[in-house]
């Protein structure tokens, strides 16, 4: 019976299994399941290496804003090179292979040798889109994580229409990031979102839904910044008002750059200034639309041996008035050559060009035009530094308003010394007039003219000072005060916690400030009023003995001097003040990226692909490794 059992198949199988178990335990052989798992891991590792090569190529293309696909981007990549342009993506894959990427080379050759495996080539447009989307999400998750860690952020948004006619809402976020060298302000692009409903309610729903999808914690939303469009900033039905209905702590701040633009735009509505800018625009257009006329202008510049290196007129910016400064400066430097070039075109040009050149020349030699051009350059030059400053990411509301106040003070000083200042400007205008053989005279006075400045003055200098210079700077000053009133009101309480303001406050004023802050941002700031007041008093005491030039005067400077453990509520106040939006310049910079990514030749780019490529392009400072994608 024992021999019978020994010869049974299941006994023999059991003996083999037992012996295998002993051998595995004694490490004489490798377990079969482990062998299979090892083979599987090797396959996974090999596929990761292949995908890493492809992902690195996509990251390079995205960073450089290069189009991936060509007109014919299917078929073999290595064995048969297309006679047509098959796209940068496939070309760069070939370049990697030629540079020694053996893993990618073996993979592509294996796929081309076995067409049935083409679905695992990882180079199809569908896989491209998935990898681009993953790259974008890796970057986006890092930004969202930093926003939520900051526990205080503001949203910035603006709309534009892309090349396909789709209304795109660009969304950015402003927050404070802690680094080894201290806290810094960041403004990061989040997403392009197509919108169909451009009403205030529709934009609000789109904005909040996008934030929730991105997993932004809206509990920490303290501010929102938009331009002055009614759909965005309307007092009752605008997007800002609708957002505040759901999140009352999200204080709306009008874009300061748009406010400055409106200041300049409204100031230029004075008839003489408006007409002069119109003449400059028409003259620039007259030369720019014709290569022959531009050539004539260059010849005249060469003949007159002008000191300026400029040889071509710049186009006037249609939307940003302050950015017209460069065009006005160029026009003024080339004023004399322009005048004589128009004279030459009258003699040598065709009939229509001659008539237009004569009309423009008559406008340019007018005293009103010459004085207005000089005055425009002077005032624009004073406002331009503020425009540039407001476009910086690290500027906060306190420093922005201080710079705006400095501009207002400077122009008011000019108004106080208007006679001496205008005397210099009039001398410049007279010099330009003499160079073209003209004199600046008082226009004729008529008793029946109602729309002309009929000032009965004895000298041309007095006339133009009263009719052009004084009205222009008065209008500019008044608009500057009006347009930035809301910003000053927003700042009036928040800035009280900056040391250079705080040391001047009484205890009652401090209590009022903390009360207002606690009511506006109860979610972010919650504590006993008495405790908060004592903490602020201790913060004030910290700076009383400090020298005036050592006192922090901006929110971010104060944050870097504030111990979060010792002054937790003060730190929150300062963080809110720094995070409140100043401009939507970062949003408008994303529009430039949108135009480069979705151009005339790439107008069918899908939304997910667009956002992935936008993140790779805009967030160059955020590192992304292929291992994070694969």
C-alpha positions, 0 to 999 in steps of 0.5 A: 500500500505504501508503494502504491501511494508512492507511485500516485501522481498527486504524491509525486507532485506534492514531493516536487512542490515540497522540494521547491519550497525547501529550495526557495527557502534555502535560496537555491532557486527563485520563486516562479511568482517572483520570476514573473513579477520581476519580468513584469517590473522589468517591462514597466521600467522599460516602458517608463524609460521610453515614456521619459524620452517622449515626455522630455521631448514634450516638455522641451517643445512646451517650454519653447512654445513650438508647435508639436504637429505637422501636416503629415504626422503619422506613419514610421518615424525612423525607417521612412522619413516623410518628404513633408513636414511631419512636425517638430515632435517627430523631428525631435524624437529622431534627433534624440535617437541620433544623439544616442537615445538607444531606448527610444531607438529600440522602441521605435524600431520594434513598433515599426517592425510590428505594425500590430503594436502601433497602439503602444507607440506612445506618439499618437496625437491622443497620447500627446494630449494626455501627456501635455495635460498631465504636465500641466496638472503637475505644475498646477497642483504645485501652485494650488498647494502653495496657495492653500498653504499660504491660507490667504490669496486673491483671484485675478481675472480678465477676458479676451477673445482668441483667434477661434472666436472663443471668449477665454477667461484667464484666471490668475492667483496672488499669494505669498510664498515663503522662501529661504530668503523670506516671504515673496509675493507671487502671481501665478497663472491658473487656467484659461476657461472658455465662457459662453455666459458673459453676464456677471452671474455667468462669469461668477459661476465659471470662476467659482466652479473653476476654483473648486475644480482646481481644489482651491480652498475658497475659505481663504479668498480675501480679494479679487481684482478685475478691470472696470468692465461692467460685467466684472465690476458692476456694483450690483450685477457684476462678477465681483458683487456676485462673488461677494454674495457668496464670499463676503471677505473677497474684497474687490479692488479695481485694477490700478493700471486700468485706473491710470489708463483712464486718468490719461484717457480722460485728461486727453479729452481736451480738444487741442490735446485730442486733435493733436494725438489724432494728427500724430496717429494719422501721420504715423499711419500715412507713413507706415502703410507705404514702404515708399513713404518710409523710404522717403522719410529715411532719406530725409533723415539721412540728408538732415543728419539728425542725431537720433538713431531712430529711422521709423515711426512707432505705432500708437498703442490703441488701448494703453494710453500711457504706452503711447509715450514711446511713439510720441517721443519718436515722433517729436525726435523725427518731427523736422524730417517728417515735416520735410518728408511730407513736403517732398511727397506733395511734389513727388507723390500721386494725387491722393498722397499729395493731398493727404501729405498737404493736409497733414503738413498744415496740421503739423505746422500749427502752433497748437499742435507743436505745443500740445505735442511737447506738453503731451510728452512732458506729462506722459513721461512723468506718468510712465514710471508709475505705469511700469511700476504697477506692472510688477508682481511684487508691488503691493497696494501700499507702495502702489498708492505711495507712488501714485501720490508721488506722481500727484504731488509732482504734477501739483508742484508743476502746477504751482510753478506753472509759469517757469515750467511752461517757459521751458516747454514753450522754448522747446516748441519755438525751437521746433517751429523755427526748424521748419520755418514757422513761428508760434503765434496767437490764433486769431480771436473771433467774437462768434466762435464758441468752441475755440479758446478765445483768451485775450492775451498779449503773448503767444506764451501766455496764450498757450499756457492758459489754453493748453498747459493749465487745462491739461494738468488740472484735468490730469490732477483731478482725474488722478484723485478721482480714479484712485479714491477707491484704492485709497479708501481700501488702503486707509485701514489696512495700511495702519498695521505697517510700522511707518503708519502704526507708530502715528496711531492712538490706541483708539485708532488701533481699536477701530482698525482691528474692528474693521479688519475683523468684520471684513475678514472674520473667516481668516481673522478670528480672536478676542478683540481685546487680545488682538488690540494688545498684540497690535500695541505690542507690535507698535512698541516693537517699532517706536524706538526704531529710526524712521529710515528703518521702519518697514513701509510696505506690507511685504517688508513688514511681513519679513520683519514680523514673527508669526509666533509672537504676532500671529494676528498682525501677521495675518493683517499684513498678509491680507494687505500684501495679498490684495490685488493691485493690477491684472497685469499678470492676467494680460501677460497670459493673453500674450502667451495665448496669442503665441500658442493659439495662432492663425496656423494653430487655431484648433488647439483644444482647451486641455492641450492649450492649458497644458502648453500654457503652463509649460510656457508661463511657469518656466521657473517651476521645475518638472521632471519626466518621473513626475509625469510618468 
